[in-house]
Amino acid sequence: MYAIETTKLKKYFTSRGNLFLEKWHLEKRTPLVIKAVDEVDLAIEKSRIFCLLGPNGAGKTTLIKILCCLIMPDGGSALVNGLDVIKHERTIRAQTGLLTSNERSFYWRLTGRQNLEFFATLYGLSTKKIKARIEQLSDALGIDGLDRPFQEYSTGARHKLALARCLINDAEIIFLDEPTKSLDPSAATHLRNIIKDLAQKYKKTIFLTTHNTREAESLADTIAIMDKGKIKFCGSAEELKSKGASKNLDEVFTKLTNE
C-alpha cells in the first residue's frame, strides 16, 4: 500500500467576471474553466520524501488541499494511507500534518505555547500528552520563547512554530507547502535537515512542494514536475536530468514547463 495514491484526479475552477478572461469567453459570456489539477496520477511510497516541483500557479497547493481533505476533488480518486479522501476525511486528518506559509492561522495575541496547546486539543490529545509533546518539539526544532506572544516572533521562529503545529499529532504523512519560503539561507538549511530527519530517522512520509530546483534535488527521493495542472514528469533527480539531456536541473525544469 502506498502512502499516497491518486488516479485521474481532477479539480476544476470556473472564473466569472474576471477582467483577464480570454476575449472569446467575454464575448460569449461563458465562464473560463481553470484546470488546477488535471487527471493527476501519483504513487508515493511510505517513509520517502516526495517533492512536487512547479512554477507558481501550477496547481501544487490545490493538490495538497485535496489530499488533506480541505477541498473536494471533481473527479478521479485519491487515497491517503489507503483511505479515500471523500469517505474518510476525519481519519485522514488525524493521520496527516500540514505546514503552510499562512501566518493568519495562528492567534497572534496568544503565546507560542498557547497556540500549540489549542491546536493539540483539536486532535483530542490529553493535557499530559500535550505538555510532553510541546516540550519534545520545542527541543527538537530549537524553538525559544514559547511563552512570548506569537506577534513578537521572527519569521524564522514563526516557521518553526508552524512546523511544530504540523507535527503536534505525530502524523504519519506530512505535507509541506513551500516550507522554506521567505526564510534566510541559514534557517532554510536547518529546516531541510529537519525534513531529512523526519523521513530517515522517524520514518515519516514527506510531501513537499517548491519551485526551487536545488531544494528539490537536495531533499527528494522522488521529484514530480507539475505545470498547468498536469504532471509532466515523475522520477528521481538523475532520471529527470537524463530525460532533459542536461546535468542542470534548472534547464530541464524550464524545458518541461515551457512545452
C-alpha positions as CSV (number, residue, x, y, z in Angstrom):
1,M,0.0,0.0,0.0
2,Y,1.3,3.4,-1.0
3,A,1.2,6.4,1.4
4,I,-0.5,8.5,-1.3
5,E,-2.0,7.2,-4.5
6,T,-4.1,9.2,-7.0
7,T,-5.8,8.1,-10.2
8,K,-7.0,10.6,-12.8
9,L,-7.5,13.1,-10.0
10,K,-9.3,16.3,-11.1
11,K,-10.1,19.7,-9.7
12,Y,-11.5,22.4,-11.9
13,F,-12.4,26.0,-11.1
14,T,-14.5,28.5,-13.1
15,S,-13.9,32.2,-13.3
16,R,-16.7,34.7,-14.0
17,G,-16.4,38.4,-14.3
18,N,-12.7,38.4,-14.5
19,L,-11.1,41.2,-16.5
20,F,-8.3,38.9,-17.5
21,L,-10.6,36.3,-19.2
22,E,-9.9,35.5,-22.8
23,K,-11.7,37.7,-25.3
24,W,-13.8,34.8,-26.6
25,H,-15.2,34.0,-23.1
26,L,-16.0,37.6,-22.5
27,E,-17.9,37.9,-25.8
28,K,-19.8,34.6,-25.3
29,R,-20.3,35.4,-21.6
30,T,-19.2,31.9,-20.7
31,P,-17.1,31.0,-17.6
32,L,-13.4,30.2,-18.2
33,V,-12.6,26.7,-16.8
34,I,-9.3,26.5,-15.0
35,K,-7.9,23.0,-14.7
36,A,-6.0,23.3,-11.4
37,V,-5.5,19.5,-11.1
38,D,-5.9,17.8,-14.5
39,E,-6.0,13.9,-14.3
40,V,-3.1,13.5,-12.0
41,D,-1.7,10.0,-11.4
42,L,0.7,9.6,-8.5
43,A,2.0,6.7,-6.3
44,I,4.2,7.8,-3.4
45,E,5.9,5.2,-1.2
46,K,6.0,5.4,2.6
47,S,8.9,6.9,4.5
48,R,10.1,8.8,1.5
49,I,10.5,12.5,0.6
50,F,8.4,13.3,-2.4
51,C,8.9,16.7,-4.0
52,L,6.3,18.4,-6.2
53,L,8.2,20.9,-8.3
54,G,6.4,23.6,-10.3
55,P,6.0,27.3,-11.1
56,N,3.5,29.5,-9.3
57,G,0.0,28.6,-10.4
58,A,0.9,25.1,-11.4
59,G,-1.7,23.5,-9.1
60,K,0.6,22.3,-6.3
61,T,-1.3,23.9,-3.4
62,T,-4.7,22.7,-4.8
63,L,-3.4,19.1,-5.0
64,I,-2.2,19.3,-1.3
65,K,-5.6,20.7,-0.2
66,I,-7.3,17.8,-1.8
67,L,-5.0,15.2,-0.2
68,C,-5.5,17.0,3.2
69,C,-9.3,16.9,2.8
70,L,-9.6,20.7,2.7
71,I,-11.3,20.7,-0.7
72,M,-13.2,18.0,-2.7
73,P,-12.0,16.7,-6.0
74,D,-14.2,16.9,-9.1
75,G,-13.2,13.5,-10.5
76,G,-10.8,10.6,-10.2
77,S,-9.7,9.2,-6.8
78,A,-7.2,9.9,-4.1
79,L,-6.1,7.6,-1.3
80,V,-4.1,8.6,1.7
81,N,-2.8,5.7,3.8
82,G,-5.2,3.6,1.7
83,L,-8.2,5.8,2.8
84,D,-10.4,7.6,0.3
85,V,-10.3,11.4,0.8
86,I,-14.0,11.7,0.3
87,K,-15.2,8.8,2.5
88,H,-12.6,9.0,5.3
89,E,-12.0,12.7,5.8
90,R,-11.7,12.7,9.6
91,T,-9.4,9.7,9.8
92,I,-7.1,11.2,7.2
93,R,-6.9,14.5,9.0
94,A,-5.9,12.7,12.2
95,Q,-3.1,10.9,10.4
96,T,-1.6,13.9,8.5
97,G,0.0,17.2,9.2
98,L,0.1,20.3,7.1
99,L,2.5,23.2,7.1
100,T,1.8,26.3,5.0
101,S,3.3,29.8,5.0
102,N,0.0,31.3,6.1
103,E,0.6,33.0,9.5
104,R,-3.0,34.1,9.7
105,S,-4.0,30.7,11.0
106,F,-2.2,31.5,14.3
107,Y,-3.6,33.5,17.1
108,W,-1.3,36.5,17.3
109,R,-2.0,37.6,20.8
110,L,-1.6,34.1,22.3
111,T,1.8,32.8,23.1
112,G,3.5,30.1,21.0
113,R,2.8,27.6,23.8
114,Q,-0.9,28.6,23.9
115,N,-1.2,28.3,20.2
116,L,0.2,24.8,20.2
117,E,-2.0,23.7,23.1
118,F,-5.1,24.9,21.3
119,F,-4.2,23.1,18.1
120,A,-3.3,19.9,20.0
121,T,-6.7,19.8,21.7
122,L,-8.3,19.7,18.3
123,Y,-6.7,16.2,17.9
124,G,-8.1,15.1,21.2
125,L,-4.7,14.8,23.0
126,S,-4.7,14.7,26.8
127,T,-3.2,17.6,28.8
128,K,-0.3,15.4,29.9
129,K,0.4,14.3,26.3
130,I,0.2,17.9,25.0
131,K,2.7,19.1,27.6
132,A,5.2,16.4,26.8
133,R,4.7,16.8,23.0
134,I,5.3,20.5,23.1
135,E,8.5,20.1,25.1
136,Q,9.7,17.4,22.8
137,L,9.1,19.5,19.6
138,S,10.5,22.7,21.1
139,D,13.7,20.9,21.9
140,A,13.9,19.1,18.5
141,L,13.1,22.3,16.5
142,G,15.1,24.7,18.6
143,I,12.1,26.9,19.5
144,D,12.9,29.6,22.0
145,G,10.5,31.9,23.8
146,L,7.4,29.7,23.8
147,D,5.8,32.0,26.3
148,R,6.1,35.1,24.2
149,P,3.1,36.3,22.1
150,F,3.2,35.0,18.5
151,Q,3.2,38.5,17.1
152,E,6.7,39.0,18.6
153,Y,8.2,36.1,16.8
154,S,10.7,36.5,14.0
155,T,9.9,35.0,10.5
156,G,12.1,32.0,11.3
157,A,10.6,31.4,14.7
158,R,7.1,31.5,13.1
159,H,8.1,28.9,10.6
160,K,9.4,26.6,13.4
161,L,6.2,27.0,15.3
162,A,4.2,26.2,12.2
163,L,6.2,23.0,11.8
164,A,5.7,22.2,15.4
165,R,1.9,22.6,14.9
166,C,2.2,20.3,11.8
167,L,3.9,17.6,13.9
168,I,1.9,18.0,17.1
169,N,-0.3,14.9,16.4
170,D,2.7,12.8,15.4
171,A,1.3,12.5,11.9
172,E,2.4,9.6,9.6
173,I,2.2,11.8,6.5
174,I,3.4,15.4,6.5
175,F,2.5,17.9,3.8
176,L,4.9,20.9,3.5
177,D,3.7,23.7,1.1
178,E,6.9,25.7,0.2
179,P,8.3,25.4,3.7
180,T,11.4,27.4,3.2
181,K,9.7,30.4,1.5
182,S,10.9,33.7,3.0
183,L,13.5,32.0,5.2
184,D,17.1,33.2,5.2
185,P,19.7,30.7,3.9
186,S,20.7,29.5,7.4
187,A,17.1,28.9,8.6
188,A,16.3,27.2,5.3
189,T,19.2,24.8,5.6
190,H,18.2,24.0,9.2
191,L,14.7,23.2,8.2
192,R,15.9,21.0,5.3
193,N,17.9,19.0,7.8
194,I,14.9,18.5,10.0
195,I,12.9,17.3,6.9
196,K,15.5,14.7,6.2
197,D,15.5,13.5,9.8
198,L,11.7,13.2,9.7
199,A,11.9,10.7,6.8
200,Q,15.1,8.9,7.6
201,K,15.0,8.7,11.4
202,Y,11.3,8.9,12.2
203,K,10.0,7.1,9.0
204,K,7.6,9.9,8.1
205,T,6.3,10.3,4.6
206,I,7.0,13.9,3.4
207,F,5.1,15.5,0.6
208,L,6.8,18.8,-0.2
209,T,6.1,21.5,-2.8
210,T,8.6,24.0,-4.0
211,H,9.7,25.9,-7.1
212,N,13.3,25.7,-6.0
213,T,15.1,23.0,-8.1
214,R,18.1,22.9,-5.8
215,E,15.9,22.3,-2.8
216,A,14.1,19.5,-4.6
217,E,17.4,17.9,-5.7
218,S,18.9,18.0,-2.3
219,L,15.9,16.6,-0.4
220,A,13.7,14.4,-2.6
221,D,13.8,10.7,-3.3
222,T,11.2,11.3,-6.0
223,I,10.6,14.5,-7.9
224,A,7.4,15.3,-9.9
225,I,7.1,18.3,-12.2
226,M,3.7,19.9,-12.3
227,D,2.6,22.6,-14.7
228,K,-0.9,23.8,-15.7
229,G,-2.4,21.1,-13.5
230,K,-0.6,18.2,-15.2
231,I,2.3,16.0,-14.1
232,K,5.0,16.4,-16.7
233,F,7.5,14.0,-15.1
234,C,7.9,11.8,-12.1
235,G,11.1,10.0,-11.0
236,S,14.5,10.6,-9.4
237,A,16.6,13.7,-10.0
238,E,19.0,11.6,-12.1
239,E,16.2,10.3,-14.3
240,L,14.9,13.9,-14.7
241,K,18.3,15.1,-15.8
242,S,18.6,12.1,-18.2
243,K,15.2,12.9,-19.7
244,G,16.3,16.5,-20.3
245,A,19.7,15.5,-21.6
246,S,21.3,18.0,-19.1
247,K,23.1,18.0,-15.8
248,N,21.5,21.2,-14.9
249,L,18.1,20.7,-13.2
250,D,17.0,24.3,-13.8
251,E,17.4,23.8,-17.6
252,V,15.4,20.6,-17.5
253,F,12.7,22.2,-15.4
254,T,12.4,25.2,-17.7
255,K,12.2,23.0,-20.8
256,L,9.4,20.8,-19.4
257,T,7.3,23.7,-18.1
258,N,7.6,25.5,-21.4
259,E,6.5,22.6,-23.6
